[in-house]
Amino acid sequence: MTLELYPVATHGFHLFGSFLPEAQQAIEQAARFIAAATDDWNAVASG
């Protein structure tokens, strides 16, 4: 797990991904994390 800090300190800033580059970056990072966690879980579940 990694803690990502962004210069934008507003709650829910990721909702502004269409015009805030930091928000888009946060969304992409979350997607990569979820994909990696899901792949790991699928590997364990399929045994």
Secondary structure, DSSP 8 states (H G I E B T S, - for coil): ------S---TTGGGGTTT-HHHHHHHHHHHHHHHHHHHHHHHHHH-
